[in-house]
Each structure stands twice: as structure tokens, then as C-alpha cells.
């Protein structure tokens, strides 16, 4: 499993959520 990839995905999802809120 790639922990680094998971971290990046979570960050991207967080940004997407923020953009969706605005």
C-alpha cells in the first residue's frame, strides 16, 4: 500500500470539498 498516495488523495479531497463549499 502507498501511504504517500493516500495522504495526497486526502489532501486533494479536502481541497475539493472546500471549493465545492464556496
N, C-alpha and C positions, 0 to 999 in steps of 0.2 A: 504493500500500500504506500502511496505517496503522501506523506503528511504535508509537505510543502504545497502540493497541488490543492489539497483540501483547504489549507489556510487561504490560498489565493481565491478559491471559489467563494469561500465565506465572505471575504472582503468584497468581492465583486457583487455578491448578492446584497450585501448591506448597502452598497452604493446605489444599486438598482432600486432598492426599497426607498431610499432617501429621495431619489429623483422622482419616483412614482408619487411620493407624497406631495412634492412641490407642484 
